[in-house]
Amino acid sequence: MLAAGIRAWLSVPVHQRHGPIGALDFACTDPQPWQPQDLAAANAFARLIVATLQLATARQQEALPPALRFAVEHDARIEQARGVIMERERLDEVAAVELLRLQAQIEGQPVRAVAERLLSRPRR
């Protein structure tokens, strides 16, 4: 980094409900310490990233077929499987549901059957 002229680096964690999902990095060629307003701006950008991801997630959720959306919202076993996937794979709700849906499509099985099989496996 020194060869690129970078003399200061600031990393701000980006958090969603289930924990950190990454970091937002800033580089500066000025070797002086970061000022409080720099940290405040970096945190504001991190919050903007989270808000953008939440909006995209909400739009994806709306795009699910109504029958699948109803099943995911009302079937306890699918909800449990979604939670397991979110925990294991560190995914958000929409991505976990999409993974369940794709696996069911690949196997030619109902989403609930895939969820049941996932839940019957021992947790790692």
N, C-alpha and C positions, 0 to 999 in steps of 0.2 A: 504494500500500500504506500510505503514511503516513496517508492519509485514513481508512483502515480501522483505524488504531491499531496497525498492525504495525510493530515497531521492531527485530526480529531475525528472520533467516531462516536455516534450516539445510536443505541438500539433501544427501541420502545416496544414492550410486549403488546401484542394484539390479542385480546381476550374475547371469547364468546361465553355463553352460559356454562358450557361444560369445561372450561379451562382455556389455556393459551392455545392459539392456533398458528402463531408465527410471531415474527418481529418486523417492525418497520425500522429500517436503517437509514441513517443520515451520515454523510461524510462532509468534511470541511478541510480546506487547505490551510486555514488559519489555525495555528497551534494553541490558541487561547482556549480556556475552559468554556464549556457551554453555559450560557446565561439562563436564568430562570424562565425568561420569555421563550427561549429556544425549546426548553423542555415542555413548556405549556403548549407551544405550537405543535410539537411532535405528538404529544398526547391527544391533541385535538384531531390531528390527521389520523391517528390510530382509531379514534372513536368514529371518525367519518368512514373509515374502511369497514368497521363493524356495522354501522348503519347501512352502508351500501350492500354488504353481504346479507343482512337481515331482509332488506327489501327484495333482493334477488331470490332469497329463500322463499319468501312469501309468494312471490310471483310463480315460482316453480310449483309450490304447493297448490296454487289455484289451477295450474295446468294439469294436475293429475286428473284422470278420469273420475267422474263423480262416484262411481261404485267403489273404486279403489280408495278414494279419499274417505268415504263413509266407513269402509272396512278398517282402514288404518286408525281412524279416530274412535271406533267403537268396538273393535275386537281386542280383548285384553291380551291374547297370545301374540297377536301381531305387534301390539304395543311393546310387549316384553321383548320380543325378538328385535324390534327396532332399537330398544334401549341397549341390548347386548351388542348389537352391531355398532351403535354410536360409541359405546365404551371401548370395545375391542379395536375398532378401526379409527377411532377419534374423528368420526364424521358428524355432521349436523343431521337433524331430523329428516330433511328432504333427501339428502344423499343416502341415508340409511334405508329409507323407504324405496328409493329408486334401485338400490342394490338388491333389496328383497324382490322387487318387481321384476328386475332383469333376470335374477336367478330362477324365479318361477317361470318366466317366459322361456328361458333356455331349457329347463327341465320339462316344460309342458305340464306343470303342476299349478294348483291354486297357491296364491301367496300364503294362505294359512297353513298349507301342508309344508311349505318351505320353512315357515316360522316354527312350526311344531318340531321339525327335524333339527333345526338349529338349537332350540331350547332343550332337546333331549340329550345333546352332547355335553360332556363335562366342560365346565368353564376352565379356560387356561389361566 
